[in-house]
Amino acid sequence: MFAQKPDPHDIDEDALEVHPPKTAAAGVKAVAVAMERGLAQAGLVRTARSMFRINQRGGFDCPGCAWPESITGARKPAEFCENGAKAIAEEGTLRTVTPEFWAEYSIEELEGKSEFWLGSRGRISAPVVIRPGETHYSPIAWDEAFALIGEHINATTPDRCVFYTSGRTANETAFMYQLFARSLGTNNLPDCSNMCHESSGVALIPTIGIGKGTVSLEDIHHAQLVLVIGQNPGTNHPRMLSALADCKKNGGKVVAVNPLPEAGLLNFRDPQTIEGVVGDGASIADEFLQIRIGGDLALLQALGHLLLVREECEPGSVVDREFVESQTLGFEAYAEARRAIDWAATEAATGLARAEIETVADMLAASKGTIICWALGLTQQPHSVPTLKEIINLLLLQGNFGKPGAGACPVRGHSNVQGDRTMGIWEKPTEALSAALEREFGFPMPRKHGYDSVETQHALEAGEVDVFVSMGGNFASAGSDTALLERGLKSAGLTVHISTKPNRSHIVHGRTSLILPTLGRTDIDDKHPSGRQFVSIEDSMSVVRSSQGRLRPVSEHLLAEPVIVARMAQATFGDSHPVDWRAMAEDYDVIRDHISRTIPGFADYNGRVRGKSGFVLPSPPRDTRTFATDAGKAIFTVSPFEYLEAPPGHLILQTLRSHDQYNTTIYGLDDRYRGISKARRVVLVHPDDLDELGFADQELVDVVSTFNGSDRLAERFRLVAYPTAKGCAAAYYPETNVLVHKELVARESNTPAYKAVMIRFEKRG
């Protein structure tokens, strides 16, 4: 069976269909959709060759998310979810974007196309360039492309060069990429983590001494209680539902906290079990708290208050006194801050009744092993960092570190976003990393902090970026304040996109722009003197494992990412540079040897990564119940009470993915769990809010956001009555990123506050 050609038509927003939301996720339907997408994109042979090597030992890591696999037990025949299958189908597609495509479509024509249309064209098959005054991309030889990059970099200064990274980038590429930027003399290394879990690291490092999660997959299986806050695993991390179902089988309980009732947290129908195929599936959430957007800080503070009240009534019943006294600081100040509570304000902030909060507090008090999981619903708020510190307070209170079934679990989205940070992709490198790189390579590393993603946007807008290089990703659509960001990208002297498929960033390009096609995670990488190569990734549980593609690339003109980095460096520095870039590109073992001597936890990298299941990086809070903070202990913190309040006539908007989407990549137009299909420009609003604001279900409106007296406009959206939390709304990104003011950010982490947008609706004439 052959792959289908892409649909020539783009999205017709007037074709919107609305159905009741689903109350269960996965099941046979998920399997059918996964296979249909694979066959349509890649055909029968490539689909079969790839699907059953995803996340298997000796196979390749799914680019769809960072959820882990078991490192000790057997793996299921299908260790992937529906959305992972869609990601593999899109990457393994037989559709190709040839030079003829670029000759057919001008930039002006492509600017009118959606991300869905662009991405569904297929894999880019050859490098192309567009120069000042030209209207179309045209072919360019690889040697000429690299020479052009070197020419532009050498014509400017390091601080005017920016190197963006997507979380798809493997460890080996990430290490080379950051070394290239720092060899130039800049720490301008923004990445997608700046836009998602930066708040997590900023909250965790000073409180527990590590910016990562402190649990294993097995911990989730055996936890007595798991809180899932600001996260939708049914769409964003579907394999997590299997872990939560195992937790329930083992007697654990799950609490879901979210403004929308998401199907996956209500019921999970595992298509690899009889019950999931012919039965009623597994109920997941024992309690569902439908919280108002931005009310999580107030909820967590209320839970802390209730636990301390119980402890006061029954000393020793809740607080792990031995742990608190020996391993933490700041408890007395925290206890004093939580002594009193304003229940009226708490209920207003959360939208929850006191009794609902007390029920969850009782569950926490009874649990001897609690895990709290979170994702972007918490990290993309103005007060994200204080909110996450309150999670740490709750966990510290009951000693939920360093024991089975307990700990902090930030759930990463992109497959190697955590590994990229471990490899040094960060605009604020530690002194330890800089010193280690200097010892290994023998020349000074820059100490001045570089641009994060938001600061890069400001620099682009100010005309202070001459060269912008993107290792994967789609910066134009991922960032906030879309119109200003696109204008800034167009002002850059050179934009370079190392990509697999067309996206919006290629269209809103610099004065000169290169698109360099690269191998994907699924592709065989064997054009090296030392033979076939593999890469490695780090998942959400700090497990490092190998990944090796199994599909023959669709074009002979694709280069592996490490090769592209090496050749950019050679074109920039010439042959006299102290780093042997060629050696790393020819044999990835050379890269891993450098990593083993510079990055903590990677000793004998080449030996250990070849083990059956890879290896686990050290985590002092998990492994030894110790905390590498400045004080040498875990830190309780005190944060003021705060929450989001919309102005009169406004709602609080959160941006989110559809079920047919991975970040800015749109696989299709069926958000079936929420009952939305065939269109994307919709806003989900509580029916009572529609009535109070004077609008009707499925009315066509313009959406206006307001921030610090400045308005942003998104035209032609359809209102959809939906059971979201009252006073709140939800809409898909990237279509609504235009509404997010570039200065609306989390205070300490500078992460765009995509979950805190104040909006109103205007009737269309």
Solvent accessible surface area in square Angstrom, and as a share of the most:
residue,aa,sasa,rsa
1,M,148,0.66
2,F,181,0.76
3,A,25,0.19
4,Q,110,0.49
5,K,181,0.77
6,P,36,0.22
7,D,82,0.42
8,P,95,0.60
9,H,132,0.59
10,D,48,0.25
11,I,35,0.18
12,D,84,0.43
13,E,47,0.21
14,D,96,0.50
15,A,41,0.32
16,L,26,0.13
17,E,66,0.29
18,V,51,0.29
19,H,97,0.43
20,P,110,0.69
21,P,48,0.30
22,K,104,0.44
23,T,97,0.57
24,A,16,0.13
25,A,1,0.01
26,A,24,0.19
27,G,5,0.05
28,V,83,0.48
29,K,112,0.47
30,A,8,0.06
31,V,69,0.40
32,A,55,0.42
33,V,19,0.11
34,A,4,0.03
35,M,65,0.29
36,E,91,0.41
37,R,48,0.18
38,G,0,0.00
39,L,40,0.20
40,A,10,0.08
41,Q,18,0.08
42,A,5,0.04
43,G,2,0.02
44,L,92,0.46
45,V,94,0.54
46,R,26,0.10
47,T,3,0.02
48,A,58,0.45
49,R,124,0.45
50,S,3,0.02
51,M,2,0.01
52,F,104,0.43
53,R,83,0.30
54,I,0,0.00
55,N,5,0.03
56,Q,33,0.14
57,R,60,0.22
58,G,45,0.44
59,G,2,0.02
60,F,2,0.01
61,D,4,0.02
62,C,9,0.05
63,P,12,0.07
64,G,9,0.09
65,C,12,0.07
66,A,3,0.02
67,W,5,0.02
68,P,3,0.02
69,E,6,0.03
70,S,21,0.13
71,I,55,0.28
72,T,112,0.65
73,G,33,0.32
74,A,101,0.78
75,R,35,0.13
76,K,76,0.32
77,P,107,0.67
78,A,21,0.16
79,E,24,0.11
80,F,30,0.13
81,C,20,0.12
82,E,11,0.05
83,N,12,0.06
84,G,2,0.02
85,A,0,0.00
86,K,3,0.01
87,A,11,0.08
88,I,2,0.01
89,A,2,0.02
90,E,12,0.06
91,E,15,0.07
92,G,1,0.01
93,T,1,0.00
94,L,79,0.39
95,R,32,0.12
96,T,53,0.31
97,V,2,0.01
98,T,45,0.26
99,P,39,0.24
100,E,121,0.54
101,F,24,0.10
102,W,3,0.01
103,A,69,0.54
104,E,113,0.51
105,Y,48,0.18
106,S,16,0.10
107,I,23,0.12
108,E,148,0.66
109,E,90,0.40
110,L,1,0.00
111,E,59,0.27
112,G,67,0.65
113,K,55,0.23
114,S,32,0.21
115,E,24,0.11
116,F,38,0.16
117,W,3,0.01
118,L,1,0.00
119,G,9,0.09
120,S,12,0.08
121,R,23,0.08
122,G,2,0.02
123,R,1,0.00
124,I,1,0.00
125,S,12,0.08
126,A,14,0.11
127,P,7,0.04
128,V,1,0.00
129,V,1,0.00
130,I,1,0.00
131,R,82,0.30
132,P,90,0.57
133,G,85,0.82
134,E,80,0.36
135,T,84,0.49
136,H,62,0.28
137,Y,4,0.02
138,S,44,0.28
139,P,82,0.51
140,I,15,0.07
141,A,64,0.50
142,W,32,0.11
143,D,98,0.51
144,E,86,0.38
145,A,0,0.00
146,F,7,0.03
147,A,59,0.46
148,L,25,0.12
149,I,0,0.00
150,G,1,0.01
151,E,113,0.51
152,H,46,0.20
153,I,7,0.04
154,N,93,0.48
155,A,87,0.67
156,T,30,0.17
157,T,69,0.40
158,P,50,0.31
159,D,78,0.40
160,R,75,0.27
161,C,1,0.00
162,V,0,0.00
163,F,0,0.00
164,Y,3,0.01
165,T,0,0.00
166,S,4,0.03
167,G,1,0.01
168,R,34,0.12
169,T,1,0.00
170,A,6,0.05
171,N,0,0.00
172,E,0,0.00
173,T,1,0.01
174,A,0,0.00
175,F,0,0.00
176,M,0,0.00
177,Y,0,0.00
178,Q,0,0.00
179,L,0,0.00
180,F,0,0.00
181,A,0,0.00
182,R,2,0.01
183,S,20,0.13
184,L,28,0.14
185,G,36,0.35
186,T,6,0.04
187,N,3,0.01
188,N,7,0.03
189,L,0,0.00
190,P,0,0.00
191,D,2,0.01
192,C,19,0.11
193,S,5,0.03
194,N,4,0.02
195,M,14,0.06
196,C,20,0.12
197,H,3,0.01
198,E,12,0.05
199,S,0,0.00
200,S,0,0.00
201,G,15,0.15
202,V,46,0.27
203,A,0,0.00
204,L,0,0.00
205,I,85,0.43
206,P,66,0.42
207,T,2,0.01
208,I,0,0.00
209,G,19,0.18
210,I,27,0.13
211,G,18,0.17
212,K,37,0.16
213,G,4,0.04
214,T,2,0.01
215,V,1,0.00
216,S,35,0.23
217,L,17,0.09
218,E,56,0.25
219,D,20,0.10
220,I,0,0.00
221,H,35,0.16
222,H,118,0.53
223,A,3,0.02
224,Q,88,0.39
225,L,3,0.01
226,V,0,0.00
227,L,1,0.01
228,V,0,0.00
229,I,0,0.00
230,G,9,0.09
231,Q,6,0.03
232,N,16,0.08
233,P,0,0.00
234,G,3,0.03
235,T,4,0.03
236,N,34,0.17
237,H,6,0.03
238,P,16,0.10
239,R,32,0.12
240,M,0,0.00
241,L,2,0.01
242,S,26,0.17
243,A,3,0.02
244,L,0,0.00
245,A,9,0.07
246,D,48,0.25
247,C,0,0.00
248,K,48,0.20
249,K,150,0.63
250,N,84,0.43
251,G,63,0.61
252,G,4,0.04
253,K,98,0.42
254,V,0,0.00
255,V,0,0.00
256,A,2,0.01
257,V,1,0.01
258,N,12,0.06
259,P,13,0.08
260,L,1,0.00
261,P,27,0.17
262,E,10,0.04
263,A,4,0.03
264,G,1,0.01
265,L,4,0.02
266,L,57,0.28
267,N,27,0.14
268,F,11,0.05
269,R,97,0.35
270,D,17,0.09
271,P,40,0.25
272,Q,75,0.33
273,T,50,0.29
274,I,139,0.70
275,E,91,0.41
276,G,4,0.04
277,V,69,0.40
278,V,117,0.67
279,G,26,0.25
280,D,110,0.57
281,G,15,0.14
282,A,33,0.25
283,S,70,0.45
284,I,0,0.00
285,A,20,0.16
286,D,59,0.30
287,E,60,0.27
288,F,59,0.25
289,L,3,0.01
290,Q,54,0.24
291,I,2,0.01
292,R,43,0.16
293,I,5,0.03
294,G,1,0.01
295,G,0,0.00
296,D,10,0.05
297,L,0,0.00
298,A,1,0.01
299,L,1,0.01
300,L,0,0.00
301,Q,8,0.04
302,A,0,0.00
303,L,1,0.01
304,G,0,0.00
305,H,20,0.09
306,L,27,0.13
307,L,1,0.00
308,L,22,0.11
309,V,62,0.36
310,R,87,0.32
311,E,5,0.02
312,E,124,0.56
313,C,99,0.59
314,E,97,0.44
315,P,114,0.72
316,G,55,0.53
317,S,41,0.26
318,V,10,0.06
319,V,7,0.04
320,D,42,0.22
321,R,101,0.37
322,E,143,0.64
323,F,4,0.01
324,V,6,0.04
325,E,124,0.56
326,S,57,0.37
327,Q,50,0.22
328,T,7,0.04
329,L,80,0.40
330,G,36,0.35
331,F,20,0.08
332,E,129,0.58
333,A,62,0.48
334,Y,0,0.00
335,A,15,0.12
336,E,103,0.46
337,A,35,0.27
338,R,23,0.08
339,R,141,0.51
340,A,82,0.64
341,I,49,0.25
342,D,88,0.46
343,W,35,0.12
344,A,76,0.59
345,A,28,0.22
346,T,3,0.02
347,E,64,0.29
348,A,54,0.42
349,A,0,0.00
350,T,0,0.00
351,G,48,0.46
352,L,7,0.03
353,A,51,0.39
354,R,108,0.39
355,A,66,0.52
356,E,66,0.30
357,I,0,0.00
358,E,59,0.26
359,T,54,0.31
360,V,1,0.00
361,A,5,0.04
362,D,70,0.36
363,M,30,0.13
364,L,3,0.01
365,A,7,0.05
366,A,75,0.58
367,S,9,0.06
368,K,131,0.56
369,G,3,0.03
370,T,0,0.00
371,I,0,0.00
372,I,0,0.00
373,C,0,0.00
374,W,0,0.00
375,A,7,0.05
376,L,52,0.26
377,G,16,0.15
378,L,1,0.00
379,T,0,0.00
380,Q,7,0.03
381,Q,5,0.02
382,P,23,0.15
383,H,4,0.02
384,S,0,0.00
385,V,2,0.01
386,P,10,0.06
387,T,4,0.02
388,L,0,0.00
389,K,45,0.19
390,E,2,0.01
391,I,0,0.00
392,I,0,0.00
393,N,1,0.00
394,L,5,0.02
395,L,1,0.00
396,L,0,0.00
397,L,0,0.00
398,Q,15,0.07
399,G,0,0.00
400,N,3,0.01
401,F,0,0.00
402,G,30,0.29
403,K,59,0.25
404,P,114,0.72
405,G,1,0.01
406,A,2,0.01
407,G,0,0.00
408,A,0,0.00
409,C,2,0.01
410,P,1,0.01
411,V,1,0.01
412,R,14,0.05
413,G,15,0.14
414,H,27,0.12
415,S,0,0.00
416,N,0,0.00
417,V,2,0.01
418,Q,6,0.03
419,G,0,0.00
420,D,1,0.01
421,R,60,0.22
422,T,25,0.14
423,M,0,0.00
424,G,3,0.03
425,I,0,0.00
426,W,53,0.18
427,E,1,0.01
428,K,74,0.32
429,P,15,0.09
430,T,72,0.42
431,E,106,0.48
432,A,74,0.57
433,L,25,0.12
434,S,1,0.01
435,A,26,0.20
436,A,6,0.05
437,L,0,0.00
438,E,45,0.20
439,R,183,0.67
440,E,40,0.18
441,F,19,0.08
442,G,66,0.64
443,F,34,0.14
444,P,110,0.69
445,M,8,0.04
446,P,23,0.14
447,R,104,0.38
448,K,162,0.69
449,H,104,0.46
450,G,13,0.12
451,Y,54,0.21
452,D,4,0.02
453,S,3,0.02
454,V,8,0.04
455,E,68,0.30
456,T,0,0.00
457,Q,4,0.02
458,H,66,0.30
459,A,4,0.03
460,L,2,0.01
461,E,71,0.32
462,A,65,0.51
463,G,38,0.36
464,E,77,0.34
465,V,4,0.02
466,D,37,0.19
467,V,1,0.00
468,F,0,0.00
469,V,0,0.00
470,S,3,0.02
471,M,0,0.00
472,G,3,0.03
473,G,31,0.30
474,N,10,0.05
475,F,2,0.01
476,A,0,0.00
477,S,7,0.04
478,A,26,0.20
479,G,3,0.02
480,S,2,0.01
481,D,2,0.01
482,T,26,0.15
483,A,57,0.44
484,L,29,0.14
485,L,1,0.00
486,E,24,0.11
487,R,153,0.56
488,G,2,0.02
489,L,1,0.01
490,K,86,0.36
491,S,46,0.30
492,A,0,0.00
493,G,8,0.08
494,L,0,0.00
495,T,1,0.00
496,V,0,0.00
497,H,3,0.01
498,I,0,0.00
499,S,6,0.04
500,T,17,0.10
501,K,28,0.12
502,P,3,0.02
503,N,20,0.10
504,R,46,0.17
505,S,2,0.01
506,H,0,0.00
507,I,1,0.01
508,V,0,0.00
509,H,30,0.14
510,G,1,0.01
511,R,130,0.47
512,T,9,0.05
513,S,0,0.00
514,L,0,0.00
515,I,0,0.00
516,L,0,0.00
517,P,0,0.00
518,T,1,0.00
519,L,24,0.12
520,G,11,0.11
521,R,18,0.07
522,T,0,0.00
523,D,5,0.03
524,I,17,0.08
525,D,18,0.09
526,D,46,0.24
527,K,134,0.57
528,H,20,0.09
529,P,110,0.69
530,S,65,0.42
531,G,29,0.28
532,R,109,0.40
533,Q,12,0.06
534,F,28,0.12
535,V,26,0.15
536,S,0,0.00
537,I,1,0.00
538,E,0,0.00
539,D,0,0.00
540,S,2,0.01
541,M,6,0.03
542,S,2,0.02
543,V,8,0.05
544,V,0,0.00
545,R,19,0.07
546,S,39,0.25
547,S,3,0.02
548,Q,40,0.18
549,G,7,0.06
550,R,70,0.26
551,L,1,0.00
552,R,124,0.45
553,P,25,0.16
554,V,38,0.22
555,S,16,0.10
556,E,131,0.59
557,H,88,0.39
558,L,5,0.03
559,L,32,0.16
560,A,7,0.05
561,E,16,0.07
562,P,4,0.03
563,V,25,0.14
564,I,0,0.00
565,V,0,0.00
566,A,1,0.01
567,R,72,0.26
568,M,0,0.00
569,A,0,0.00
570,Q,47,0.21
571,A,38,0.29
572,T,11,0.07
573,F,45,0.19
574,G,35,0.34
575,D,149,0.77
576,S,106,0.68
577,H,37,0.16
578,P,87,0.55
579,V,6,0.04
580,D,87,0.45
581,W,7,0.03
582,R,145,0.53
583,A,28,0.22
584,M,0,0.00
585,A,10,0.07
586,E,59,0.27
587,D,42,0.22
588,Y,1,0.00
589,D,38,0.19
590,V,46,0.26
591,I,0,0.00
592,R,2,0.01
593,D,58,0.30
594,H,29,0.13
595,I,0,0.00
596,S,29,0.19
597,R,143,0.52
598,T,9,0.05
599,I,9,0.05
600,P,116,0.73
601,G,25,0.24
602,F,1,0.00
603,A,67,0.52
604,D,96,0.50
605,Y,1,0.00
606,N,24,0.13
607,G,40,0.39
608,R,79,0.29
609,V,1,0.01
610,R,128,0.47
611,G,37,0.35
612,K,160,0.68
613,S,15,0.10
614,G,20,0.20
615,F,17,0.07
616,V,53,0.30
617,L,7,0.03
618,P,80,0.51
619,S,1,0.01
620,P,47,0.30
621,P,1,0.01
622,R,47,0.17
623,D,75,0.39
624,T,89,0.52
625,R,66,0.24
626,T,60,0.35
627,F,7,0.03
628,A,73,0.57
629,T,17,0.10
630,D,164,0.85
631,A,59,0.46
632,G,44,0.43
633,K,65,0.28
634,A,0,0.00
635,I,41,0.21
636,F,8,0.03
637,T,26,0.15
638,V,79,0.46
639,S,10,0.07
640,P,98,0.61
641,F,84,0.35
642,E,42,0.19
643,Y,57,0.22
644,L,17,0.08
645,E,123,0.55
646,A,33,0.25
647,P,52,0.33
648,P,132,0.83
649,G,46,0.44
650,H,32,0.14
651,L,7,0.03
652,I,0,0.00
653,L,1,0.00
654,Q,14,0.06
655,T,2,0.01
656,L,19,0.09
657,R,24,0.09
658,S,4,0.02
659,H,2,0.01
660,D,1,0.01
661,Q,1,0.00
662,Y,21,0.08
663,N,40,0.20
664,T,14,0.08
665,T,42,0.25
666,I,5,0.03
667,Y,20,0.07
668,G,6,0.06
669,L,42,0.21
670,D,46,0.24
671,D,4,0.02
672,R,23,0.08
673,Y,18,0.07
674,R,8,0.03
675,G,4,0.04
676,I,1,0.00
677,S,15,0.10
678,K,100,0.43
679,A,4,0.03
680,R,4,0.01
681,R,66,0.24
682,V,1,0.01
683,V,1,0.00
684,L,1,0.01
685,V,0,0.00
686,H,42,0.19
687,P,58,0.36
688,D,65,0.34
689,D,6,0.03
690,L,5,0.03
691,D,110,0.57
692,E,123,0.55
693,L,51,0.25
694,G,47,0.45
695,F,26,0.11
696,A,59,0.46
697,D,78,0.40
698,Q,77,0.34
699,E,42,0.19
700,L,44,0.22
701,V,0,0.00
702,D,20,0.10
703,V,1,0.01
704,V,7,0.04
705,S,4,0.02
706,T,32,0.19
707,F,47,0.20
708,N,131,0.67
709,G,81,0.78
710,S,34,0.22
711,D,73,0.38
712,R,44,0.16
713,L,88,0.44
714,A,4,0.03
715,E,92,0.41
716,R,101,0.37
717,F,1,0.00
718,R,56,0.20
719,L,0,0.00
720,V,1,0.01
721,A,34,0.26
722,Y,6,0.02
723,P,59,0.37
724,T,2,0.01
725,A,6,0.05
726,K,89,0.38
727,G,18,0.17
728,C,0,0.00
729,A,0,0.00
730,A,0,0.00
731,A,1,0.01
732,Y,3,0.01
733,Y,33,0.12
734,P,18,0.12
735,E,39,0.17
736,T,1,0.00
737,N,2,0.01
738,V,32,0.19
739,L,2,0.01
740,V,0,0.00
741,H,19,0.08
742,K,24,0.10
743,E,95,0.42
744,L,16,0.08
745,V,29,0.17
746,A,0,0.00
747,R,130,0.47
748,E,92,0.41
749,S,9,0.06
750,N,38,0.19
751,T,0,0.00
752,P,2,0.01
753,A,0,0.00
754,Y,12,0.05
755,K,17,0.07
756,A,3,0.02
757,V,2,0.01
758,M,29,0.13
759,I,0,0.00
760,R,70,0.25
761,F,16,0.07
762,E,74,0.33
763,K,121,0.51
764,R,89,0.32
765,G,131,1.26
